[in-house]
Amino acid sequence: MVAEELRNADAVVLTYDCDRPETLEGLSTYWLPELRRLEVKVPIIVAGCKLDLRDDNNPVSLEQVMSPIMHQFREIETCIECSALKQLQTVLHPTGPLFDQESQSLKPRCVRALKRIFILCDHDRDGALSEAELNDFQVKCFHAPLQPSEIDGVKRVVQEKLPEGVNERGLTVTGFLFLHALFIEKGRLETTWTVLRKFGYNNDIRLADELLPPSLFKRAPDQSVELTDVAIDFLKGMYVLFDDDGDNNLRPQEIEDLFSTAPESPWTEAPYVDAAEKTALGGLSFDAFLSLWSLMTLLEPARSVEHLIYIGFPGDPSSAIRLTRRRRLDRKKQQCERKVFQCFVFGPNNAGKSALLNCFLGRSYADNLGSTADERYAVNMVDESGSAKKTLVMREIPEGGAQGLFSSKESLAACDIAVFVYDSSDESSWKRATELLVEVATHGEATGYEVPCLMVSAKDDLDSFPISIQESTRVTQDMGIEPPVSISSKLGDFNNLFRKILTAAQHPHLSIPETEAGKSRKHYNRLINRSLMAVSIGAAAVVVGLAAYRVYAARKSASA
């Protein structure tokens, strides 16, 4: 019965009496071996109870009591002593997020957090914490300075175990990490947790949400988030700092070094991995580096700001980002102030969508791996004639994902422009792209999130299907958008497509397709408005006529 309950438990708490040390023996001789035999894999917490009854004349530290047992049973998550009567030491400080009992080492996320804290406390950036810096750290975390003898004692302990942990300037980052590993190993988890808490970390060793600007969580669906010039200048400085050889090529290891103070590198998984143009050496140019930051800010603004803080952004986090104006207002004003534009790329399978995105990232057609059934992103800078560069985000929508997209009312709210790619040699591909265009236009008319649209005739190096040019021109004219742009990814001929996409996105009141139903609705609304205007004018005329008659009648009565 007990064995079954233990296997189903989420955690196991083993207790002993602080006033009777012999009760601890039952844990080490029976319960801990029994849990190991049953292969219990949940957190095990050892709690010393009745702390208020322990003999003060014979004090024994928790470290002295538990160190031998924790060394023998590394599956113990944490140890505490507490008093229910006096409410002492009842807060648990879990070992799991900080320390790997098997390897007896700090976990990677803990190392990265402590490294960031070390850098923040190393005010003179000399790679070591001086006595003054150690004191500042101590006061910030524990509200009490260290005495000179205590500082000497800390350095001595580190130097004996890890000579490289101390140098002539003070405590190195290696020594700082060693101290925390030692605290945890000795059962003093509250020390490391107190430090982490003081620097804004939560139980997952990530920055708490309270440190992020509230504006990130309050925005309209058709608003987006962009980096400010302040954040861009900071990122430019960080790029130069980590680009050791100054070759405008941030190598993978240099990117890892940049994010070594974050819980993990944010760009190792979708949608960021392979979303930006790579250099010949497999690194990132500054434009590609900034493009990835812009993509992360667009898709996950909270994560972007969080990582800006991790890598050392010095100012108020809210100064790093700005909310764009609502796109509906952009349409009314017939201009757009955005610097980052998102393009949804629709089209049937094998139309050339994936090849288009790959070529957008500077990859040769020969390197293309074919079409994909998954949604993906590509981001790059686009030059504008006589203007600063803008960032264009291309989001490939698989044919099978279009219906799911339309199931949400706000699905087009984040879209600045929609592009419809079809194979110019395949009539069925053209028809499906046209259907998708009508679906997007219909959805926009129904929800109020109309978007500029552009048709792209891909594979121009192949023979077009009969009457393709006439048919495509007729459809686009009927719907009120530009004729299709012909491209060939294979030949590298893009007909200035990306600049045309950007230009259309910057004029949100133009190139918006209209369905027949939409035209009829607009015509009906115009008739209603005209009728209401005629009625208003007629009513006004009646009122004016009545007033004039009353004046006339009053004068006639007076003269009589």
C-alpha positions as CSV (number, residue, x, y, z in Angstrom):
1,M,0.0,0.0,0.0
2,V,2.7,2.5,1.0
3,A,4.9,1.5,-1.9
4,E,2.0,2.2,-4.4
5,E,1.3,5.6,-2.8
6,L,5.0,6.5,-3.0
7,R,5.1,5.7,-6.7
8,N,2.1,7.9,-7.3
9,A,3.4,10.8,-5.2
10,D,4.5,14.2,-6.7
11,A,6.9,14.7,-3.8
12,V,8.0,13.0,-0.6
13,V,8.7,14.7,2.7
14,L,10.7,12.8,5.3
15,T,10.6,14.3,8.8
16,Y,12.7,13.9,12.0
17,D,12.7,15.5,15.4
18,C,15.3,18.3,15.8
19,D,15.3,17.7,19.6
20,R,15.9,14.0,19.1
21,P,18.8,13.4,16.6
22,E,18.3,9.6,16.9
23,T,15.1,10.0,14.9
24,L,17.2,10.9,11.9
25,E,18.7,7.5,11.9
26,G,15.5,6.0,10.7
27,L,15.6,8.1,7.6
28,S,19.1,7.0,6.6
29,T,18.7,3.3,7.6
30,Y,15.2,2.7,6.4
31,W,13.2,5.3,4.5
32,L,15.9,6.6,2.1
33,P,17.1,3.1,1.2
34,E,13.5,2.1,0.7
35,L,12.8,5.0,-1.6
36,R,15.9,4.1,-3.6
37,R,14.8,0.5,-3.8
38,L,11.3,1.6,-5.1
39,E,13.0,3.8,-7.6
40,V,11.0,6.9,-6.5
41,K,11.9,9.7,-8.9
42,V,10.1,12.6,-7.4
43,P,11.7,15.4,-5.2
44,I,12.6,14.2,-1.7
45,I,12.6,16.8,1.1
46,V,14.0,16.1,4.5
47,A,12.4,18.3,7.2
48,G,13.6,18.7,10.8
49,C,10.6,19.5,13.0
50,K,10.2,21.0,16.5
51,L,13.1,23.4,16.0
52,D,11.9,25.4,19.0
53,L,12.6,22.4,21.3
54,R,16.2,21.9,20.4
55,D,18.7,22.4,23.2
56,D,20.3,25.8,22.7
57,N,23.3,24.7,24.9
58,N,24.2,22.1,22.3
59,P,23.6,23.7,19.0
60,V,24.2,21.5,15.9
61,S,24.0,23.1,12.5
62,L,21.8,21.8,9.7
63,E,25.0,21.5,7.6
64,Q,26.6,19.3,10.2
65,V,23.6,17.0,10.5
66,M,22.7,16.6,6.8
67,S,26.0,16.8,4.9
68,P,26.8,13.1,5.4
69,I,23.3,12.0,4.5
70,M,23.1,14.2,1.4
71,H,26.4,12.9,0.2
72,Q,25.2,9.3,0.6
73,F,21.7,9.9,-0.8
74,R,22.1,12.4,-3.7
75,E,18.4,12.1,-4.6
76,I,17.6,14.4,-1.6
77,E,16.2,17.6,-3.2
78,T,16.6,19.9,-0.1
79,C,16.8,19.9,3.7
80,I,15.1,22.3,6.1
81,E,14.6,22.8,9.8
82,C,11.3,24.3,11.0
83,S,9.0,25.0,13.9
84,A,5.3,24.9,13.3
85,L,4.8,26.5,16.7
86,K,6.9,29.5,16.1
87,Q,6.6,29.6,12.3
88,L,10.4,29.3,11.8
89,Q,12.1,28.3,8.6
90,T,9.0,27.1,6.9
91,V,9.9,28.3,3.4
92,L,11.3,25.7,1.1
93,H,14.3,26.5,-1.1
94,P,14.3,23.8,-3.7
95,T,17.6,22.3,-4.8
96,G,16.3,21.0,-8.2
97,P,16.5,24.2,-10.2
98,L,20.0,25.0,-8.9
99,F,22.0,21.9,-8.4
100,D,22.5,18.5,-10.1
101,Q,22.9,16.0,-7.3
102,E,24.3,13.3,-9.6
103,S,27.2,15.4,-11.0
104,Q,27.4,17.6,-7.8
105,S,27.5,20.7,-9.9
106,L,25.4,23.8,-10.6
107,K,22.8,23.4,-13.3
108,P,23.4,25.4,-16.5
109,R,20.5,27.8,-16.0
110,C,21.8,28.6,-12.5
111,V,25.3,29.2,-13.8
112,R,24.1,31.6,-16.4
113,A,22.0,33.6,-13.9
114,L,24.9,33.8,-11.4
115,K,27.2,34.8,-14.2
116,R,24.9,37.7,-15.1
117,I,24.7,38.7,-11.4
118,F,28.5,38.7,-11.2
119,I,28.8,41.0,-14.3
120,L,26.2,43.4,-12.9
121,C,28.2,43.6,-9.6
122,D,31.6,43.9,-11.4
123,H,31.2,47.7,-11.8
124,D,34.7,48.4,-13.1
125,R,34.4,45.5,-15.6
126,D,37.8,44.1,-14.7
127,G,36.6,40.5,-14.4
128,A,36.8,40.3,-10.6
129,L,34.9,41.5,-7.6
130,S,37.0,43.8,-5.4
131,E,36.4,44.1,-1.7
132,A,34.2,47.2,-2.3
133,E,32.2,45.3,-5.0
134,L,31.8,42.3,-2.7
135,N,30.6,44.6,0.0
136,D,28.0,46.3,-2.3
137,F,26.8,42.8,-3.3
138,Q,26.5,41.7,0.3
139,V,24.6,44.8,1.3
140,K,22.2,44.5,-1.7
141,C,21.4,40.9,-1.0
142,F,21.7,40.6,2.8
143,H,21.5,44.2,4.1
144,A,24.8,43.9,6.0
145,P,28.4,44.6,5.0
146,L,31.2,42.0,5.2
147,Q,34.0,42.6,7.7
148,P,37.6,42.6,6.3
149,S,38.3,39.4,8.1
150,E,35.2,37.8,6.5
151,I,36.3,38.8,3.0
152,D,39.7,37.3,3.7
153,G,38.1,34.2,4.9
154,V,36.0,33.9,1.8
155,K,39.0,34.4,-0.5
156,R,41.0,31.8,1.5
157,V,38.4,29.1,1.2
158,V,38.1,29.7,-2.5
159,Q,41.8,29.8,-3.1
160,E,42.4,26.6,-1.2
161,K,39.9,24.7,-3.3
162,L,40.1,26.6,-6.6
163,P,43.2,28.7,-7.1
164,E,41.9,30.4,-10.2
165,G,38.8,31.6,-8.2
166,V,40.8,34.5,-6.8
167,N,43.4,36.8,-8.4
168,E,45.1,40.1,-7.4
169,R,41.9,42.1,-8.3
170,G,39.5,39.9,-6.2
171,L,37.0,37.1,-6.6
172,T,36.7,35.9,-10.2
173,V,33.5,34.6,-11.8
174,T,34.8,31.0,-11.4
175,G,35.3,31.6,-7.7
176,F,31.9,33.2,-7.4
177,L,30.2,30.2,-8.9
178,F,32.3,27.8,-6.7
179,L,31.1,29.6,-3.6
180,H,27.4,29.1,-4.5
181,A,28.0,25.4,-5.4
182,L,29.6,25.1,-1.9
183,F,26.7,26.8,-0.2
184,I,24.2,24.5,-1.9
185,E,26.3,21.4,-1.2
186,K,26.4,22.3,2.5
187,G,22.6,22.7,2.5
188,R,22.6,26.5,2.6
189,L,20.3,26.9,-0.4
190,E,18.6,30.0,1.1
191,T,21.9,31.9,0.4
192,T,21.8,31.4,-3.4
193,W,18.0,31.8,-3.6
194,T,18.2,35.1,-1.7
195,V,20.8,36.3,-4.3
196,L,18.6,35.2,-7.2
197,R,15.5,36.8,-5.7
198,K,17.3,40.1,-5.2
199,F,18.2,40.2,-8.9
200,G,14.6,39.5,-10.0
201,Y,14.6,35.8,-10.7
202,N,11.7,33.5,-10.1
203,N,11.5,29.7,-9.3
204,D,12.3,28.8,-12.9
205,I,15.4,31.0,-12.7
206,R,13.9,33.5,-15.2
207,L,13.2,37.1,-14.8
208,A,9.9,37.7,-13.1
209,D,7.1,39.2,-15.3
210,E,6.9,42.2,-12.9
211,L,10.2,43.4,-14.4
212,L,8.7,43.7,-17.9
213,P,6.9,46.8,-19.2
214,P,3.1,46.4,-18.7
215,S,2.6,47.9,-22.2
216,L,3.8,44.6,-23.6
217,F,0.6,42.9,-22.4
218,K,-1.9,45.7,-23.4
219,R,-2.2,46.3,-27.2
220,A,-4.7,46.1,-29.9
221,P,-4.6,43.1,-32.3
222,D,-3.4,45.3,-35.2
223,Q,-0.7,47.0,-33.2
224,S,2.8,45.6,-33.3
225,V,5.9,46.1,-31.1
226,E,9.3,47.3,-32.5
227,L,12.7,48.1,-31.1
228,T,13.4,51.8,-30.3
229,D,16.6,53.6,-31.5
230,V,17.9,53.3,-27.9
231,A,17.6,49.5,-28.1
232,I,19.2,49.4,-31.6
233,D,22.1,51.5,-30.5
234,F,22.6,49.1,-27.5
235,L,22.5,46.1,-29.7
236,K,25.0,47.7,-32.1
237,G,27.4,48.1,-29.2
238,M,26.9,44.5,-28.1
239,Y,27.5,43.2,-31.6
240,V,30.8,45.1,-31.9
241,L,31.8,43.9,-28.4
242,F,31.2,40.2,-29.2
243,D,32.4,40.3,-32.8
244,D,36.0,39.8,-31.6
245,D,37.7,40.1,-35.0
246,G,35.5,42.9,-36.3
247,D,34.7,41.1,-39.5
248,N,30.9,41.8,-39.4
249,N,30.3,38.1,-38.8
250,L,29.0,37.0,-35.5
251,R,29.9,33.4,-35.3
252,P,27.8,30.7,-33.6
253,Q,30.1,30.6,-30.6
254,E,30.1,34.4,-30.3
255,I,26.3,34.3,-30.3
256,E,26.4,31.7,-27.6
257,D,28.8,33.9,-25.6
258,L,26.4,36.9,-26.0
259,F,23.5,34.9,-24.6
260,S,25.6,33.2,-21.9
261,T,23.9,35.3,-19.2
262,A,20.4,34.2,-20.4
263,P,18.7,31.0,-19.4
264,E,19.2,29.7,-22.9
265,S,20.1,31.1,-26.3
266,P,16.7,32.1,-27.8
267,W,17.6,31.4,-31.4
268,T,18.4,27.7,-31.4
269,E,14.8,26.6,-32.2
270,A,11.9,27.6,-34.5
271,P,10.9,30.1,-35.5
272,Y,14.3,31.8,-35.2
273,V,16.7,29.0,-36.2
274,D,17.5,29.5,-40.0
275,A,15.2,32.5,-40.2
276,A,18.0,35.0,-41.0
277,E,20.6,35.2,-43.7
278,K,23.9,33.5,-42.8
279,T,27.4,34.7,-43.9
280,A,29.7,32.4,-45.8
281,L,31.2,31.4,-42.5
282,G,27.8,30.5,-41.0
283,G,27.5,33.6,-38.8
284,L,25.3,36.7,-38.7
285,S,26.1,40.1,-40.2
286,F,24.9,43.0,-38.2
287,D,21.8,43.4,-40.5
288,A,20.9,39.7,-39.9
289,F,21.6,40.0,-36.2
290,L,19.3,43.0,-35.9
291,S,16.7,41.3,-38.1
292,L,16.4,38.4,-35.7
293,W,16.0,40.8,-32.8
294,S,13.2,42.6,-34.8
295,L,11.5,39.2,-35.5
296,M,11.6,38.2,-31.8
297,T,10.3,41.6,-30.8
298,L,7.4,41.3,-33.3
299,L,6.5,37.7,-32.4
300,E,7.4,37.6,-28.7
301,P,7.9,41.1,-27.4
302,A,8.1,40.0,-23.7
303,R,10.8,37.5,-24.5
304,S,12.7,40.0,-26.5
305,V,12.8,42.6,-23.7
306,E,13.6,39.8,-21.2
307,H,16.7,38.9,-23.3
308,L,17.7,42.5,-23.7
309,I,17.8,42.6,-19.9
310,Y,19.8,39.4,-19.7
311,I,22.5,40.7,-22.0
312,G,22.9,43.9,-20.0
313,F,20.4,46.5,-21.4
314,P,21.2,49.4,-18.9
315,G,18.0,51.5,-19.2
316,D,14.4,51.3,-18.3
317,P,13.1,48.2,-20.2
318,S,10.1,50.2,-21.5
319,S,12.6,52.5,-23.3
320,A,13.6,49.5,-25.5
321,I,10.3,49.0,-27.3
322,R,7.5,51.0,-28.8
323,L,4.0,50.2,-29.8
324,T,3.1,51.0,-33.4
325,R,-0.1,52.9,-34.4
326,R,-3.1,50.8,-35.1
327,R,-3.2,49.7,-38.7
328,R,-6.8,50.8,-39.1
329,L,-5.7,54.3,-38.2
330,D,-2.8,54.0,-40.7
331,R,-5.4,53.3,-43.4
332,K,-7.4,56.4,-42.5
333,K,-4.3,58.6,-42.5
334,Q,-3.1,56.8,-45.7
335,Q,0.4,56.5,-44.3
336,C,2.4,54.1,-42.1
337,E,5.2,54.8,-39.7
338,R,6.3,51.2,-39.1
339,K,9.8,50.0,-39.6
340,V,9.1,46.3,-39.4
341,F,6.5,44.8,-41.8
342,Q,5.0,41.3,-41.7
343,C,4.1,39.6,-45.0
344,F,1.9,36.5,-45.0
345,V,2.9,34.2,-48.0
346,F,0.0,32.1,-49.2
347,G,-0.1,29.6,-52.1
348,P,-0.8,26.0,-53.0
349,N,1.8,23.3,-52.5
350,N,4.7,23.4,-54.9
351,A,3.9,26.9,-56.0
352,G,7.4,28.2,-55.0
353,K,6.8,29.7,-51.6
354,S,9.7,28.0,-49.8
355,A,12.1,28.8,-52.7
356,L,11.0,32.4,-52.5
357,L,11.8,32.6,-48.7
358,N,15.1,30.8,-49.2
359,C,16.2,33.3,-51.9
360,F,15.0,36.2,-49.7
361,L,17.7,34.9,-47.3
362,G,20.4,35.0,-49.9
363,R,20.4,31.2,-50.5
364,S,21.0,29.9,-54.0
365,Y,18.2,28.0,-55.7
366,A,20.5,24.9,-55.9
367,D,20.6,24.9,-52.0
368,N,16.8,24.8,-51.7
369,L,15.6,21.6,-50.0
370,G,12.1,21.7,-51.6
371,S,8.7,22.7,-50.1
372,T,7.8,22.4,-46.5
373,A,4.5,21.5,-44.8
374,D,5.3,23.6,-41.8
375,E,4.9,27.3,-41.1
376,R,8.2,29.2,-41.2
377,Y,9.6,32.7,-41.1
378,A,12.3,34.5,-43.0
379,V,13.5,38.0,-42.0
380,N,15.8,40.4,-43.7
381,M,16.5,44.1,-44.4
382,V,15.2,45.6,-47.6
383,D,16.8,48.8,-49.1
384,E,14.4,51.6,-50.1
385,S,15.5,54.1,-52.6
386,G,16.3,57.4,-50.9
387,S,15.2,56.0,-47.5
388,A,16.5,54.0,-44.5
389,K,16.4,50.2,-44.5
390,K,13.2,48.5,-43.4
391,T,12.8,45.0,-41.9
392,L,10.6,42.6,-43.8
393,V,9.3,39.4,-42.2
394,M,8.0,36.8,-44.5
395,R,5.7,34.2,-42.9
396,E,5.0,31.1,-45.1
397,I,1.5,29.8,-44.6
398,P,1.3,26.1,-45.8
399,E,-1.8,25.4,-47.9
400,G,-3.2,23.2,-45.2
401,G,-2.8,25.9,-42.6
402,A,-4.8,28.5,-44.3
403,Q,-8.2,27.3,-43.1
404,G,-7.0,27.2,-39.5
405,L,-5.8,30.7,-39.9
406,F,-9.2,32.0,-41.1
407,S,-11.0,30.4,-38.1
408,S,-9.8,33.3,-35.9
409,K,-11.4,36.7,-36.3
410,E,-8.1,38.4,-35.6
411,S,-5.9,36.2,-37.8
412,L,-5.1,38.9,-40.3
413,A,-4.6,41.6,-37.7
414,A,-0.8,41.0,-37.6
415,C,-0.5,41.0,-41.4
416,D,0.8,44.1,-43.1
417,I,0.5,42.6,-46.6
418,A,-0.5,39.2,-48.1
419,V,1.3,37.7,-51.0
420,F,-0.2,34.9,-53.1
421,V,2.3,32.7,-55.0
422,Y,1.4,30.4,-57.8
423,D,3.2,28.3,-60.4
424,S,2.7,30.1,-63.7
425,S,3.0,26.9,-65.6
426,D,0.2,25.2,-63.7
427,E,-3.4,26.4,-64.2
428,S,-4.6,24.5,-61.1
429,S,-2.0,26.3,-59.0
430,W,-3.2,29.7,-60.3
431,K,-6.9,28.8,-59.5
432,R,-6.0,27.8,-56.0
433,A,-4.0,30.9,-55.4
434,T,-7.0,32.9,-56.6
435,E,-9.3,31.1,-54.2
436,L,-7.0,31.9,-51.4
437,L,-7.0,35.6,-52.4
438,V,-10.8,35.6,-52.4
439,E,-10.8,33.9,-48.9
440,V,-8.4,36.5,-47.5
441,A,-10.3,39.4,-49.0
442,T,-13.6,38.0,-47.7
443,H,-12.2,37.4,-44.2
444,G,-10.8,41.0,-44.2
445,E,-14.1,42.5,-45.2
446,A,-16.0,40.5,-42.6
447,T,-13.6,41.3,-39.7
448,G,-12.4,44.8,-40.6
449,Y,-8.8,43.7,-41.0
450,E,-8.4,44.2,-44.7
451,V,-4.8,43.9,-46.0
452,P,-3.0,45.0,-49.1
453,C,-2.5,42.0,-51.5
454,L,-0.1,41.1,-54.2
455,M,-0.1,38.2,-56.7
456,V,3.3,36.5,-57.5
457,S,3.6,34.5,-60.7
458,A,6.5,32.1,-59.8
459,K,8.6,29.8,-62.0
460,D,8.7,32.3,-64.8
461,D,11.5,30.2,-66.4
462,L,8.8,27.6,-67.4
463,D,6.2,27.9,-70.1
464,S,3.0,29.6,-68.8
465,F,-0.3,27.8,-69.1
466,P,-2.5,29.1,-71.9
467,I,-4.2,32.5,-71.4
468,S,-2.5,32.8,-68.0
469,I,-1.5,36.4,-68.5
470,Q,-4.9,37.5,-69.7
471,E,-6.7,35.6,-67.0
472,S,-4.5,36.7,-64.1
473,T,-4.7,40.3,-65.3
474,R,-8.5,40.2,-65.5
475,V,-8.9,38.8,-62.0
476,T,-6.5,41.3,-60.4
477,Q,-8.2,44.2,-62.2
478,D,-11.6,43.0,-61.1
479,M,-10.5,42.8,-57.5
480,G,-8.7,46.2,-57.6
481,I,-5.1,45.1,-57.1
482,E,-1.9,45.3,-59.1
483,P,-1.2,42.7,-61.9
484,P,0.9,39.7,-60.8
485,V,4.7,40.1,-60.4
486,S,6.6,37.5,-62.5
487,I,9.7,36.0,-60.8
488,S,12.0,33.0,-61.3
489,S,13.7,31.8,-58.1
490,K,15.7,29.4,-60.3
491,L,17.2,32.2,-62.4
492,G,17.5,34.6,-59.5
493,D,15.1,37.1,-61.2
494,F,12.9,38.7,-58.6
495,N,11.7,41.8,-60.5
496,N,12.3,44.0,-57.4
497,L,9.6,41.9,-55.7
498,F,10.7,42.5,-52.1
499,R,10.8,46.3,-52.6
500,K,7.4,46.1,-54.2
501,I,6.1,44.1,-51.2
502,L,7.5,46.7,-48.8
503,T,6.1,49.6,-50.8
504,A,2.6,48.1,-50.8
505,A,2.8,47.4,-47.1
506,Q,3.7,51.1,-46.4
507,H,0.5,52.2,-48.2
508,P,-2.1,50.2,-46.2
509,H,-5.1,52.0,-47.9
510,L,-4.1,50.8,-51.4
511,S,-4.0,47.4,-53.1
512,I,-6.8,46.1,-50.9
513,P,-8.8,43.5,-52.9
514,E,-12.6,43.7,-53.1
515,T,-14.9,40.7,-53.6
516,E,-18.2,41.0,-55.4
517,A,-20.0,40.8,-52.1
518,G,-17.8,43.5,-50.7
519,K,-18.5,45.8,-53.7
520,S,-22.2,45.2,-53.4
521,R,-22.1,46.0,-49.7
522,K,-20.2,49.2,-50.3
523,H,-22.7,50.1,-53.1
524,Y,-25.6,49.5,-50.8
525,N,-24.0,51.6,-48.0
526,R,-23.4,54.4,-50.5
527,L,-27.1,54.3,-51.5
528,I,-28.2,54.3,-47.9
529,N,-25.9,57.2,-47.1
530,R,-27.2,59.2,-50.1
531,S,-30.8,58.5,-49.1
532,L,-30.1,59.6,-45.6
533,M,-28.4,62.7,-46.9
534,A,-31.4,63.5,-49.2
535,V,-33.7,63.0,-46.3
536,S,-31.6,65.2,-44.1
537,I,-31.5,68.0,-46.8
538,G,-35.3,67.7,-47.3
539,A,-35.9,67.9,-43.6
540,A,-33.6,70.9,-43.3
541,A,-35.5,72.6,-46.2
542,V,-38.8,72.0,-44.4
543,V,-37.5,73.4,-41.2
544,V,-36.1,76.5,-42.9
545,G,-39.3,76.9,-44.9
546,L,-41.4,76.6,-41.8
547,A,-39.3,79.2,-40.0
548,A,-39.5,81.6,-42.9
549,Y,-43.3,81.2,-43.0
550,R,-43.6,81.9,-39.3
551,V,-41.5,85.1,-39.7
552,Y,-43.7,86.2,-42.7
553,A,-46.9,85.4,-40.8
554,A,-45.7,87.4,-37.7
555,R,-44.8,90.4,-39.8
556,K,-48.1,90.3,-41.6
557,S,-50.0,90.1,-38.3
558,A,-48.0,93.1,-36.9
559,S,-48.7,95.3,-40.0
560,A,-52.4,94.5,-39.7
